[in-house]
């Protein structure tokens, strides 16, 4: 049955892709994936489930609407899950796998443990999709759709999500520990981390703008407050008033799980306030503020542009999300479509 569904999906893709490409050669935006069996190459495509599960988008949105209405913060959490998935071994839902006899879960990595959240929302979406379209919609595609819809429901841009990813049968705790840039990253380290994933400085700044929603734990920015350069002094780029406010939330000792908004002005609204804060020395994480105070003129100029005008930020964020979602996907007959996102079939 699964083989039939994969084959049907690929036939649909081939037909629609040929039609759209002939009508508009620029339609494809560079979507693609790893080659499948026999050396074939299959592309991701927004209409992948048009016939096999036409209700997929509506099911994802209906669950998300309730989840975000109950807890607006969950939108940022789900966006982060997609990011932490794609940066490890590609956008393959490896981050969703729990520990098992054959899997060492990425959920236990330094960037994820006691931090990454929203898995129950993914479980609910997957269960509803399995009721309607058994073993059809991959967990990797669910993550991509959830990330987009979380942004839309928070007031951000809409974009067509290329689909057709398959789920991995493996996870990599080591890659999760090494590939995800930490919150105290320097600009140079951020740029290198993104380049390794095929992303550039423009993508770095735009995707960092995802921090316009959500919260961060005290442990993520404590170093900036008390020991930025190993001299028991705060980060001198921090606005003084903002510094004192953060100290009240994040003490020198303890309080590691206390939280502060990444964008204190509108923490549940996707807008460009994040970039305005950075210009004023009020970026919460070191990895936020260095986009402006680091030595790269490109990132500094982009922060200024996005702070002045929300439009260019929204456009580029959508483009960069499509680009990130295309990092090393499994396609064709590679991987599988999991029945339960937490374990392999």
ZAVEXMI-994818 format. One line per 10 residues: number of its first residue (from 1); their letters; for each residue x, y, z of N, C-alpha, C. Coordinates in steps of 0.2 Angstrom, whole numbers, padded with zeros to 4 digits, always signed. Atoms other than C-alpha are relative to their C-alpha. Layout:
BEGIN
NUM) a) X Y Z X Y Z X Y Z ~ ...
END
This chain:
BEGIN
1) xxxxxxxxxx) +0004 -0006 +0000 +0000 +0000 +0000 +0004 +0006 +0000 ~ -0005 -0006 -0001 +0014 +0012 +0005 +0003 +0001 -0007 ~ -0003 +0000 +0007 +0023 +0008 -0012 -0005 +0003 -0005 ~ +0005 -0003 +0004 +0007 +0012 -0021 -0001 +0008 +0001 ~ +0001 -0007 -0002 +0005 +0029 -0012 +0006 +0004 -0002 ~ -0006 -0004 +0002 +0023 +0034 -0015 +0000 +0001 -0008 ~ +0000 +0000 +0008 +0022 +0029 -0034 -0006 +0005 -0002 ~ +0005 -0005 +0002 +0005 +0039 -0035 +0002 +0007 +0001 ~ -0003 -0007 -0002 +0013 +0054 -0027 +0005 +0002 -0005 ~ -0006 -0002 +0005 +0028 +0054 -0039 -0003 +0001 -0007
11) xxxxxxxxxx) +0003 -0001 +0007 +0017 +0052 -0054 -0004 +0007 +0000 ~ +0003 -0006 -0001 +0007 +0067 -0048 +0005 +0006 -0001 ~ -0006 -0005 +0000 +0023 +0077 -0045 +0002 +0001 -0007 ~ -0002 -0001 +0007 +0029 +0073 -0062 -0004 +0003 -0005 ~ +0005 -0003 +0005 +0013 +0078 -0071 +0000 +0007 +0002 ~ +0001 -0007 -0002 +0011 +0094 -0061 +0006 +0004 -0001 ~ -0006 -0004 +0001 +0029 +0099 -0062 +0001 +0001 -0007 ~ -0001 -0001 +0008 +0030 +0096 -0081 -0005 +0006 -0002 ~ +0005 -0005 +0002 +0014 +0107 -0083 +0002 +0007 +0002 ~ -0001 -0007 -0002 +0019 +0121 -0072 +0007 +0003 -0002
21) xxxxxxxxxx) -0006 -0002 +0003 +0037 +0121 -0078 +0000 +0003 -0007 ~ +0000 -0002 +0007 +0032 +0123 -0096 -0004 +0007 +0000 ~ +0004 -0007 +0000 +0019 +0137 -0091 +0004 +0005 +0003 ~ -0003 -0005 -0003 +0031 +0146 -0080 +0007 -0003 +0003 ~ -0007 +0003 -0001 +0050 +0140 -0080 +0003 +0002 +0007 ~ -0003 -0002 -0006 +0053 +0150 -0064 -0004 -0002 +0006 ~ +0004 +0002 -0006 +0040 +0141 -0053 +0003 -0004 +0005 ~ -0002 +0005 -0005 +0051 +0129 -0045 +0004 +0002 +0006 ~ -0003 -0002 -0006 +0061 +0140 -0033 +0006 -0004 +0002 ~ -0006 +0004 -0002 +0075 +0127 -0033 -0002 -0005 +0005
31) xxxxxxxxxx) +0002 +0006 -0004 +0065 +0114 -0023 +0003 -0006 -0002 ~ -0002 +0006 +0002 +0072 +0097 -0023 +0002 -0005 +0005 ~ -0001 +0005 -0005 +0078 +0082 -0014 +0006 -0005 -0002 ~ -0004 +0006 +0002 +0090 +0067 -0013 -0002 -0004 -0005 ~ +0003 +0005 +0005 +0089 +0055 -0027 -0002 -0006 +0003 ~ +0003 +0006 -0003 +0079 +0040 -0024 +0003 -0006 -0003 ~ -0003 +0006 +0002 +0082 +0022 -0028 +0001 +0000 -0008 ~ -0002 +0001 +0007 +0090 +0017 -0045 +0003 +0007 -0003 ~ -0003 -0006 +0002 +0098 +0035 -0046 -0005 +0005 -0002 ~ +0005 -0005 +0002 +0081 +0044 -0049 +0001 +0006 +0005
41) xxxxxxxxxx) +0001 -0006 -0005 +0079 +0061 -0042 -0007 +0003 +0000 ~ +0007 -0002 -0001 +0063 +0067 -0035 +0000 +0007 +0003 ~ +0000 -0007 -0003 +0058 +0085 -0031 -0006 +0000 +0005 ~ +0005 -0002 -0004 +0048 +0092 -0017 -0005 +0004 -0004 ~ +0005 -0004 +0004 +0031 +0100 -0023 -0006 +0001 +0005 ~ +0006 -0002 -0005 +0017 +0109 -0014 -0006 -0004 -0001 ~ +0006 +0004 +0001 +0004 +0098 -0022 +0001 -0007 +0001 ~ -0001 +0007 +0000 +0011 +0082 -0017 -0005 -0005 +0003 ~ +0006 +0004 -0002 -0004 +0076 -0007 -0007 +0002 -0002 ~ +0006 -0003 +0003 -0017 +0084 -0018 -0005 -0006 -0001
51) xxxxxxxxxx) +0005 +0005 +0001 -0025 +0067 -0022 +0001 -0005 +0006 ~ +0000 +0006 -0005 -0018 +0055 -0008 -0002 +0003 +0007 ~ +0003 -0003 -0006 -0023 +0067 +0006 -0001 +0007 +0000 ~ +0001 -0007 +0001 -0031 +0083 +0001 -0002 +0004 +0006 ~ +0002 -0004 -0007 -0037 +0087 +0019 +0006 +0001 +0004 ~ -0006 +0000 -0004 -0019 +0087 +0025 +0001 +0007 +0003 ~ -0001 -0007 -0002 -0017 +0106 +0026 -0005 +0002 +0005 ~ +0005 -0002 -0004 -0034 +0108 +0034 +0001 -0003 +0007 ~ +0000 +0004 -0007 -0031 +0095 +0048 +0006 +0003 +0004 ~ -0005 -0003 -0003 -0014 +0103 +0052 -0002 +0007 +0003
61) xxxxxxxxxx) +0003 -0006 -0002 -0022 +0120 +0053 -0005 +0000 +0006 ~ +0006 +0000 -0005 -0037 +0115 +0064 +0003 -0002 +0007 ~ -0003 +0002 -0006 -0026 +0107 +0077 +0005 +0006 +0003 ~ -0004 -0005 -0002 -0014 +0121 +0077 -0004 +0006 +0003 ~ +0004 -0005 -0002 -0027 +0134 +0079 -0002 +0000 +0007 ~ +0002 +0002 -0007 -0033 +0126 +0095 +0006 +0001 +0005 ~ -0006 +0000 -0004 -0015 +0124 +0102 +0002 +0007 +0001 ~ -0002 -0006 -0001 -0010 +0141 +0099 -0004 +0005 +0003 ~ +0005 -0004 -0003 -0026 +0149 +0105 +0001 -0002 +0008 ~ -0001 +0002 -0007 -0023 +0139 +0121 +0007 +0003 +0003
71) xxxxxxxxxx) -0007 -0002 -0002 -0004 +0144 +0122 +0004 +0003 -0006 ~ -0003 -0004 +0005 +0002 +0157 +0110 +0008 -0002 -0001 ~ -0007 +0002 +0000 +0020 +0152 +0114 +0002 -0006 -0004 ~ -0001 +0006 +0004 +0018 +0135 +0106 +0002 +0001 -0007 ~ -0002 -0001 +0007 +0020 +0143 +0089 +0007 +0001 -0001 ~ -0007 -0001 +0000 +0038 +0148 +0092 +0003 -0007 +0001 ~ -0002 +0006 -0002 +0041 +0131 +0100 +0000 -0005 -0006 ~ +0001 +0004 +0006 +0035 +0122 +0084 +0005 +0002 -0005 ~ -0004 -0003 +0005 +0045 +0133 +0073 +0007 -0002 +0001 ~ -0007 +0002 -0002 +0061 +0129 +0083 +0001 -0008 -0001
81) xxxxxxxxxx) +0000 +0007 +0002 +0057 +0110 +0081 +0002 -0001 -0007 ~ -0002 +0001 +0008 +0058 +0111 +0062 +0007 +0002 -0001 ~ -0007 -0002 +0001 +0074 +0121 +0063 +0005 -0005 +0003 ~ -0004 +0005 -0004 +0082 +0109 +0076 +0000 -0007 -0004 ~ +0000 +0006 +0004 +0077 +0095 +0064 +0004 +0000 -0006 ~ -0004 -0001 +0006 +0084 +0102 +0048 +0007 +0000 +0000 ~ -0007 -0001 -0001 +0101 +0106 +0055 +0004 -0006 +0002 ~ -0003 +0006 -0003 +0105 +0089 +0061 +0002 -0005 -0006 ~ -0002 +0005 +0006 +0104 +0076 +0046 -0005 +0002 -0005 ~ +0005 -0002 +0005 +0092 +0086 +0035 -0007 +0000 +0003
91) xxxxxxxxxx) +0007 -0001 -0002 +0073 +0089 +0036 -0003 -0007 +0000 ~ +0002 +0007 +0001 +0069 +0071 +0040 -0004 -0003 +0006 ~ +0004 +0002 -0006 +0059 +0071 +0057 +0004 -0004 +0005 ~ -0004 +0004 -0005 +0074 +0063 +0066 -0001 +0002 +0007 ~ +0001 -0003 -0006 +0071 +0075 +0080 -0006 -0003 +0004 ~ +0006 +0002 -0003 +0055 +0067 +0084 +0000 -0007 +0003 ~ -0001 +0006 -0002 +0061 +0050 +0087 +0002 -0001 +0008 ~ -0001 +0001 -0007 +0061 +0044 +0105 +0006 -0005 +0001 ~ -0005 +0005 -0001 +0075 +0033 +0113 -0004 -0007 -0001 ~ +0002 +0007 +0001 +0073 +0014 +0108 +0006 -0004 +0000
101) xxxxxxxxxx) -0005 +0005 +0001 +0083 -0001 +0106 +0005 +0002 -0005 ~ -0004 -0002 +0006 +0090 +0006 +0090 +0001 +0007 -0001 ~ +0000 -0008 +0001 +0088 +0025 +0092 +0003 +0003 +0007 ~ -0002 -0005 -0005 +0098 +0037 +0103 -0003 +0007 -0002 ~ +0004 -0005 +0002 +0086 +0051 +0103 +0004 +0007 +0000 ~ -0003 -0007 +0000 +0091 +0069 +0098 -0003 +0005 +0005 ~ +0003 -0004 -0005 +0079 +0075 +0111 +0004 +0001 +0007 ~ -0005 +0000 -0006 +0093 +0072 +0124 +0006 +0004 -0001 ~ -0006 -0004 +0001 +0106 +0083 +0116 +0000 +0007 +0004 ~ -0001 -0006 -0004 +0112 +0099 +0124 -0005 +0006 -0002
111) xxxxxxxxxx) +0004 -0005 +0002 +0102 +0111 +0113 -0008 -0002 +0001 ~ +0007 +0002 +0000 +0086 +0101 +0115 -0003 -0003 +0007 ~ +0002 +0003 -0006 +0085 +0093 +0132 -0003 +0005 +0005 ~ +0004 -0004 -0004 +0072 +0101 +0144 -0001 +0007 -0003 ~ +0001 -0006 +0004 +0070 +0114 +0130 -0004 +0000 -0006 ~ +0004 +0001 +0006 +0063 +0108 +0114 -0007 -0003 +0002 ~ +0007 +0001 -0002 +0044 +0107 +0116 -0005 +0000 -0006 ~ +0005 -0001 +0005 +0028 +0105 +0106 -0002 -0007 -0003 ~ +0001 +0007 +0003 +0029 +0086 +0103 -0007 -0003 +0000 ~ +0006 +0002 -0001 +0012 +0083 +0109 -0005 +0002 -0005
121) xxxxxxxxxx) +0004 -0003 +0005 +0004 +0094 +0096 +0002 -0004 -0007 ~ -0002 +0004 +0006 +0014 +0085 +0082 -0004 -0007 +0001 ~ +0003 +0007 -0001 +0007 +0068 +0090 -0007 +0001 -0002 ~ +0007 -0001 +0001 -0011 +0075 +0089 -0001 +0001 -0008 ~ +0001 -0001 +0007 -0009 +0081 +0071 +0001 -0007 -0004 ~ -0002 +0006 +0003 -0001 +0064 +0066 -0006 -0005 +0001 ~ +0005 +0005 -0001 -0015 +0054 +0074 -0006 +0002 -0004 ~ +0006 -0002 +0004 -0029 +0064 +0065 +0002 -0002 -0008 ~ -0002 +0002 +0007 -0019 +0062 +0048 -0001 -0008 -0001 ~ +0001 +0008 +0001 -0018 +0043 +0051 -0007 -0002 +0000
131) xxxxxxxxxx) +0007 +0002 +0000 -0036 +0042 +0054 -0003 +0001 -0007 ~ +0003 -0002 +0006 -0040 +0051 +0038 +0004 -0003 -0006 ~ -0004 +0002 +0006 -0025 +0046 +0026 +0005 -0005 +0003 ~ -0005 +0004 -0003 -0016 +0031 +0034 +0007 +0000 -0004 ~ -0007 +0000 +0002 +0003 +0031 +0032 +0001 +0003 -0007 ~ -0001 -0003 +0006 +0003 +0044 +0019 +0004 +0007 +0001 ~ -0003 -0006 -0001 +0008 +0061 +0026 +0006 -0001 +0005 ~ -0006 +0002 -0004 +0026 +0060 +0033 +0001 +0005 +0006 ~ -0001 -0004 -0006 +0031 +0067 +0050 +0005 +0006 -0002 ~ -0005 -0006 +0002 +0045 +0078 +0041 -0005 +0005 -0004
141) xxxxxxxxxx) +0005 -0005 +0003 +0031 +0086 +0030 -0004 +0003 +0005 ~ +0004 -0003 -0006 +0021 +0089 +0046 +0003 +0005 +0003 ~ -0004 -0005 -0004 +0035 +0098 +0054 +0000 +0007 -0005 ~ -0001 -0005 +0005 +0037 +0109 +0038 -0007 +0004 +0000 ~ +0007 -0003 +0001 +0018 +0113 +0037 -0002 +0003 +0007 ~ +0001 -0003 -0007 +0017 +0116 +0056 +0004 +0007 +0001 ~ -0004 -0006 +0000 +0031 +0129 +0055 -0003 +0005 -0004 ~ +0003 -0005 +0004 +0023 +0138 +0041 -0007 +0003 +0003 ~ +0006 -0002 -0003 +0006 +0138 +0049 +0000 +0004 +0007 ~ -0002 -0003 -0006 +0013 +0143 +0066 +0001 +0008 -0001
151) xxxxxxxxxx) -0002 -0007 +0002 +0020 +0159 +0058 -0006 +0004 -0002 ~ +0006 -0004 +0002 +0004 +0163 +0049 -0005 +0001 +0005 ~ +0005 -0001 -0006 -0007 +0161 +0065 +0003 +0005 +0005 ~ -0003 -0005 -0004 +0005 +0173 +0073 +0001 +0006 -0003 ~ +0000 -0006 +0004 +0003 +0186 +0060 +0005 +0001 -0005 ~ -0005 +0000 +0005 +0017 +0182 +0049 -0002 -0002 -0007 ~ +0001 +0002 +0007 +0019 +0178 +0030 -0002 -0007 -0001 ~ +0002 +0006 +0002 +0011 +0164 +0021 +0005 -0002 -0006 ~ -0003 +0002 +0005 +0021 +0153 +0009 -0002 -0007 -0002 ~ +0002 +0007 +0002 +0018 +0137 -0001 +0006 -0004 +0002
161) xxxxxxxxxx) -0005 +0004 -0003 +0027 +0123 +0007 +0001 -0006 -0005 ~ -0002 +0005 +0005 +0036 +0111 -0005 -0001 -0007 +0005 ~ +0001 +0006 -0004 +0031 +0093 +0001 +0002 -0006 -0004 ~ -0002 +0006 +0003 +0036 +0075 -0002 +0006 -0003 +0004 ~ -0006 +0003 -0004 +0049 +0072 +0012 -0002 -0006 +0003 ~ +0001 +0007 -0003 +0051 +0055 +0019 +0003 +0001 +0007 ~ -0003 +0000 -0006 +0055 +0051 +0037 +0006 -0005 +0001 ~ -0006 +0004 -0001 +0072 +0045 +0043 -0001 -0006 +0004 ~ +0000 +0006 -0004 +0075 +0028 +0051 +0006 +0000 +0005 ~ -0006 -0001 -0004 +0090 +0035 +0061 -0001 +0007 +0003
171) xxxxxxxxxx) -0001 -0007 -0004 +0094 +0050 +0073 +0007 +0000 +0001 ~ -0007 -0001 -0001 +0110 +0058 +0077 +0001 +0005 +0006 ~ -0001 -0004 -0006 +0113 +0064 +0095 +0007 +0004 -0001 ~ -0006 -0004 +0001 +0131 +0069 +0090 -0001 +0006 -0004 ~ +0002 -0006 +0005 +0125 +0080 +0075 -0004 +0005 +0003 ~ +0004 -0005 -0003 +0112 +0088 +0086 +0004 +0004 +0005 ~ -0004 -0004 -0005 +0125 +0093 +0099 +0005 +0004 -0004 ~ -0005 -0003 +0004 +0137 +0099 +0085 -0002 +0005 -0005 ~ +0003 -0004 +0006 +0126 +0107 +0071 -0004 +0006 +0002 ~ +0005 -0006 -0001 +0114 +0118 +0080 +0004 +0005 +0004
181) xxxxxxxxxx) -0004 -0006 -0003 +0122 +0135 +0084 -0003 +0002 +0007 ~ +0003 -0002 -0007 +0121 +0139 +0103 -0001 +0007 +0001 ~ +0002 -0007 +0000 +0114 +0155 +0109 +0005 +0005 +0002 ~ -0006 -0004 -0001 +0131 +0162 +0114 +0005 +0000 -0006 ~ -0005 +0000 +0006 +0138 +0160 +0096 +0002 +0007 -0002 ~ -0003 -0006 +0003 +0149 +0173 +0089 -0003 +0000 -0007 ~ +0002 -0001 +0007 +0144 +0180 +0072 +0003 -0005 -0005 ~ -0004 +0004 +0005 +0158 +0170 +0063 -0003 -0007 +0001 ~ +0002 +0007 -0001 +0152 +0154 +0071 -0007 -0001 -0003 ~ +0007 +0001 +0003 +0134 +0157 +0066 +0000 +0000 -0008
191) xxxxxxxxxx) -0001 +0000 +0007 +0139 +0161 +0048 +0003 -0007 -0002 ~ -0002 +0006 +0002 +0149 +0145 +0047 -0005 -0006 +0001 ~ +0005 +0005 -0001 +0135 +0134 +0054 -0005 +0001 -0005 ~ +0005 -0001 +0006 +0123 +0141 +0041 +0003 -0002 -0006 ~ -0003 +0002 +0006 +0135 +0139 +0027 +0001 -0007 -0001 ~ +0000 +0007 +0001 +0137 +0121 +0031 -0006 -0003 -0002 ~ +0006 +0002 +0002 +0119 +0119 +0028 -0003 +0003 -0006 ~ +0002 -0003 +0006 +0119 +0128 +0012 -0004 +0006 +0000 ~ +0004 -0006 -0001 +0112 +0144 +0019 +0005 +0006 +0001 ~ -0005 -0005 +0000 +0120 +0161 +0018 -0002 +0005 +0005
201) xxxxxxxxxx) +0001 -0005 -0005 +0121 +0177 +0028 -0007 +0003 +0000 ~ +0007 -0002 +0001 +0104 +0183 +0021 -0005 -0004 +0003 ~ +0004 +0005 -0004 +0096 +0167 +0027 +0001 +0000 +0007 ~ -0002 -0001 -0007 +0105 +0169 +0044 -0004 +0005 +0003 ~ +0004 -0006 -0003 +0097 +0186 +0047 -0007 -0001 +0000 ~ +0007 +0001 +0001 +0080 +0182 +0040 -0003 -0005 +0005 ~ +0003 +0005 -0005 +0078 +0166 +0050 +0001 +0001 +0007 ~ -0001 -0002 -0007 +0085 +0173 +0066 -0006 +0005 +0002 ~ +0006 -0004 -0001 +0070 +0185 +0064 -0006 -0004 +0003 ~ +0005 +0004 -0004 +0059 +0170 +0070 +0000 +0001 +0007
211) xxxxxxxxxx) -0001 -0002 -0007 +0065 +0176 +0087 -0005 +0005 +0002 ~ +0005 -0005 -0001 +0051 +0189 +0085 -0006 -0003 +0004 ~ +0005 +0003 -0004 +0040 +0176 +0094 +0004 -0005 +0005 ~ -0002 +0005 -0004 +0043 +0165 +0109 +0004 +0003 +0006 ~ -0003 -0001 -0006 +0053 +0164 +0125 +0007 -0003 +0000 ~ -0006 +0003 -0001 +0071 +0160 +0130 +0001 -0001 +0008 ~ -0001 +0001 -0007 +0077 +0152 +0146 +0006 +0004 +0003 ~ -0006 -0004 -0003 +0089 +0162 +0158 +0006 -0003 -0002 ~ -0006 +0003 +0002 +0102 +0149 +0155 +0003 +0002 -0007 ~ -0002 -0002 +0007 +0103 +0155 +0137 +0003 +0006 -0001
221) xxxxxxxxxx) -0003 -0007 +0000 +0108 +0173 +0141 +0003 +0002 +0006 ~ -0003 -0002 -0006 +0115 +0172 +0158 +0007 +0002 +0000 ~ -0007 -0002 +0001 +0133 +0173 +0152 +0000 +0007 -0002 ~ +0000 -0007 +0002 +0129 +0190 +0144 -0001 +0005 +0006 ~ +0002 -0004 -0006 +0123 +0197 +0161 +0006 +0000 +0005 ~ -0004 +0000 -0006 +0137 +0191 +0172 +0007 -0002 -0002 ~ -0006 +0003 +0001 +0152 +0184 +0163 +0001 +0000 -0008 ~ +0000 +0001 +0008 +0152 +0188 +0144 +0007 -0002 -0003 ~ -0007 +0001 +0003 +0171 +0188 +0141 +0005 -0003 +0005 ~ -0004 +0003 -0005 +0177 +0178 +0156 +0003 +0004 +0005
231) xxxxxxxxxx) -0003 -0005 -0005 +0180 +0193 +0167 -0005 +0003 +0005 ~ +0005 -0001 -0005 +0164 +0193 +0177 -0003 +0007 -0001 ~ +0003 -0006 +0002 +0157 +0208 +0168 -0005 -0001 -0006 ~ +0006 +0001 +0005 +0141 +0210 +0157 +0002 +0002 -0007 ~ -0002 -0001 +0007 +0141 +0211 +0139 -0001 +0008 -0001 ~ +0001 -0008 +0001 +0144 +0230 +0135 -0004 +0002 -0005 ~ +0005 -0002 +0005 +0133 +0230 +0120 -0007 +0000 +0002 ~ +0006 +0000 -0003 +0118 +0227 +0131 -0003 +0007 +0002 ~ +0002 -0006 -0002 +0107 +0242 +0133 -0001 +0000 +0008 ~ +0000 +0000 -0007 +0108 +0247 +0152 -0006 -0002 +0003
241) xxxxxxxxxx) +0006 +0001 -0003 +0090 +0248 +0156 -0003 -0008 -0001 ~ +0002 +0007 +0002 +0087 +0231 +0147 +0004 -0005 +0004 ~ -0005 +0004 -0005 +0102 +0224 +0157 -0003 -0001 +0007 ~ +0003 +0000 -0006 +0094 +0228 +0173 -0007 -0004 +0001 ~ +0006 +0004 +0001 +0077 +0221 +0168 +0001 -0007 +0000 ~ -0002 +0007 +0001 +0085 +0205 +0163 +0003 -0003 +0006 ~ -0003 +0003 -0006 +0095 +0203 +0179 -0006 -0001 +0005 ~ +0006 +0001 -0005 +0078 +0204 +0189 -0003 -0007 -0002 ~ +0002 +0007 +0002 +0073 +0188 +0179 +0005 -0005 +0001 ~ -0005 +0005 +0001 +0089 +0179 +0178 +0006 +0002 +0005
251) xxxxxxxxxx) -0006 -0001 -0005 +0100 +0179 +0194 +0006 -0003 -0002 ~ -0007 +0003 +0001 +0118 +0175 +0194 +0000 -0007 +0002 ~ +0000 +0007 -0003 +0115 +0159 +0204 -0008 -0002 +0000 ~ +0006 +0003 +0000 +0100 +0148 +0200 -0005 +0003 -0005 ~ +0005 -0003 +0005 +0084 +0152 +0190 +0001 -0001 -0007 ~ -0001 +0001 +0007 +0090 +0144 +0174 -0006 -0001 -0004 ~ +0006 +0002 +0004 +0073 +0139 +0169 -0005 +0006 +0000 ~ +0004 -0006 +0001 +0066 +0157 +0171 +0000 +0002 -0007 ~ +0001 -0002 +0007 +0060 +0164 +0154 -0001 +0007 -0001 ~ +0001 -0006 +0002 +0061 +0180 +0146 -0002 +0001 -0008
261) xxxxxxxxxx) +0002 +0000 +0007 +0053 +0185 +0129 +0006 +0002 -0005 ~ -0006 -0002 +0005 +0065 +0186 +0114 -0002 +0007 -0003 ~ +0003 -0007 +0002 +0054 +0201 +0108 -0005 +0002 +0006 ~ +0004 -0002 -0006 +0048 +0210 +0124 -0006 +0004 -0002 ~ +0005 -0005 +0002 +0037 +0222 +0114 -0007 -0004 -0002 ~ +0005 +0004 +0003 +0026 +0209 +0105 +0002 -0008 -0001 ~ -0002 +0007 +0000 +0031 +0191 +0110 -0004 -0005 -0003 ~ +0005 +0005 +0004 +0016 +0182 +0102 -0002 +0002 -0007 ~ +0001 -0003 +0007 +0016 +0193 +0086 +0006 -0001 -0004 ~ -0005 +0000 +0005 +0026 +0189 +0071 +0001 +0007 -0004
271) xxxxxxxxxx) -0001 -0006 +0003 +0033 +0206 +0066 +0007 +0002 -0001 ~ -0007 -0002 +0000 +0049 +0216 +0064 +0003 +0003 +0006 ~ -0003 -0003 -0007 +0051 +0222 +0082 +0006 -0003 +0002 ~ -0006 +0004 -0002 +0065 +0209 +0085 +0006 +0004 -0003 ~ -0005 -0003 +0003 +0076 +0219 +0073 +0001 +0007 +0003 ~ +0000 -0007 -0004 +0071 +0236 +0081 +0004 -0001 +0006 ~ -0003 +0001 -0007 +0077 +0229 +0098 +0007 -0001 -0001 ~ -0008 +0002 +0001 +0094 +0223 +0091 +0003 +0007 -0002 ~ -0003 -0007 +0002 +0097 +0241 +0084 +0001 +0004 +0007 ~ -0001 -0003 -0006 +0095 +0247 +0102 +0003 -0003 +0005
281) xxxxxxxxxx) -0003 +0003 -0005 +0105 +0235 +0111 -0004 -0005 +0004 ~ +0005 +0004 -0004 +0090 +0225 +0117 -0001 -0007 -0004 ~ +0001 +0007 +0002 +0093 +0208 +0108 +0001 -0004 +0006 ~ -0001 +0004 -0006 +0091 +0195 +0121 +0006 -0005 +0000 ~ -0005 +0004 +0001 +0103 +0182 +0115 +0006 +0003 -0003 ~ -0006 -0003 +0004 +0121 +0185 +0110 +0000 -0001 -0007 ~ +0001 +0002 +0007 +0117 +0176 +0094 -0005 +0005 -0004 ~ +0004 -0006 +0003 +0104 +0190 +0091 +0004 +0006 -0001 ~ -0003 -0007 +0000 +0114 +0205 +0095 +0006 +0000 -0004 ~ -0006 +0000 +0005 +0130 +0200 +0085 -0002 +0001 -0007
291) xxxxxxxxxx) +0002 -0001 +0007 +0120 +0201 +0069 +0001 +0007 -0001 ~ -0002 -0007 +0001 +0122 +0220 +0072 +0006 +0002 +0002 ~ -0006 -0003 -0002 +0137 +0222 +0082 +0006 -0004 -0002 ~ -0006 +0004 +0002 +0148 +0208 +0074 +0003 +0004 -0006 ~ -0004 -0003 +0005 +0160 +0212 +0060 -0002 +0000 -0007 ~ +0002 +0000 +0007 +0150 +0208 +0045 -0005 +0005 -0002 ~ +0004 -0006 +0002 +0143 +0223 +0036 -0007 -0003 -0003 ~ +0006 +0002 +0003 +0130 +0212 +0027 -0005 -0001 +0005 ~ +0005 +0002 -0005 +0121 +0206 +0043 -0002 +0007 +0003 ~ +0001 -0007 -0003 +0122 +0224 +0050 -0005 +0004 -0004
301) xxxxxxxxxx) +0004 -0003 +0004 +0114 +0231 +0035 -0007 -0003 -0001 ~ +0007 +0004 +0000 +0100 +0218 +0034 -0004 +0001 +0006 ~ +0003 -0001 -0006 +0096 +0221 +0052 -0004 +0007 -0001 ~ +0003 -0007 +0001 +0093 +0240 +0048 -0005 +0000 -0005 ~ +0005 +0000 +0005 +0083 +0236 +0032 -0006 -0003 +0003 ~ +0005 +0003 -0002 +0072 +0224 +0041 -0004 +0004 +0006 ~ +0002 -0004 -0005 +0070 +0235 +0056 -0004 +0006 -0003 ~ +0004 -0005 +0003 +0064 +0249 +0045 -0006 -0002 -0004 ~ +0006 +0002 +0004 +0052 +0239 +0034 -0001 -0007 +0001 ~ +0002 +0007 -0002 +0043 +0223 +0039 -0001 -0004 -0007
311) xxxxxxxxxx) +0001 +0004 +0007 +0039 +0219 +0020 +0006 -0004 -0002 ~ -0006 +0004 +0002 +0057 +0214 +0015 +0001 -0006 +0004 ~ -0002 +0005 -0005 +0059 +0204 +0031 -0005 -0006 -0002 ~ +0005 +0006 +0001 +0043 +0194 +0028 +0001 -0004 -0007 ~ -0001 +0003 +0007 +0047 +0191 +0009 +0006 -0005 +0001 ~ -0006 +0004 -0001 +0065 +0185 +0014 -0001 -0006 +0005 ~ +0001 +0005 -0005 +0059 +0175 +0029 -0003 -0006 -0004 ~ +0004 +0005 +0003 +0047 +0165 +0018 +0005 -0004 -0005 ~ -0005 +0003 +0004 +0061 +0162 +0005 +0005 -0005 +0004 ~ -0005 +0004 -0004 +0073 +0156 +0018 -0003 -0006 +0003
321) xxxxxxxxxx) +0003 +0006 -0003 +0061 +0145 +0026 -0001 -0006 -0005 ~ +0000 +0005 +0005 +0058 +0136 +0010 +0007 -0003 -0002 ~ -0007 +0002 +0001 +0077 +0135 +0007 +0002 -0005 +0006 ~ -0002 +0004 -0006 +0080 +0128 +0025 -0004 -0007 +0000 ~ +0004 +0007 +0000 +0066 +0115 +0023 +0002 -0004 -0006 ~ -0003 +0004 +0005 +0075 +0109 +0008 +0007 -0003 +0001 ~ -0006 +0002 -0002 +0090 +0104 +0017 +0000 -0008 +0001 ~ -0001 +0008 +0000 +0094 +0085 +0013 -0006 -0004 +0001 ~ +0006 +0004 -0001 +0076 +0079 +0012 +0001 -0007 -0003 ~ +0001 +0007 +0003 +0073 +0060 +0010 -0006 +0000 -0005
331) xxxxxxxxxx) +0006 +0000 +0004 +0062 +0058 -0005 +0000 -0007 -0004 ~ +0001 +0006 +0004 +0056 +0044 -0017 -0001 -0006 +0004 ~ +0001 +0006 -0004 +0059 +0027 -0009 +0005 +0000 +0005 ~ -0004 -0001 -0006 +0071 +0033 +0004 -0004 +0001 +0006 ~ +0004 -0001 -0006 +0066 +0033 +0022 -0006 -0004 +0000 ~ +0007 +0003 +0000 +0048 +0029 +0026 -0005 +0005 +0002 ~ +0005 -0005 -0003 +0032 +0037 +0031 -0002 -0004 +0007 ~ +0001 +0003 -0007 +0031 +0033 +0050 -0008 +0000 +0002 ~ +0007 +0000 -0003 +0014 +0028 +0058 +0000 +0004 +0006 ~ +0000 -0004 -0006 +0019 +0036 +0074 +0007 +0004 +0000
341) xxxxx) -0006 -0005 +0001 +0032 +0051 +0073 +0005 -0002 +0005 ~ -0004 +0001 -0005 +0040 +0045 +0089 +0005 -0006 -0001 ~ -0003 +0006 +0001 +0046 +0028 +0082 +0000 -0002 -0007 ~ +0000 +0002 +0007 +0051 +0020 +0066 -0005 -0006 +0000 ~ +0005 +0006 +0001 +0039 +0007 +0059 +0003 -0007 +0001
END
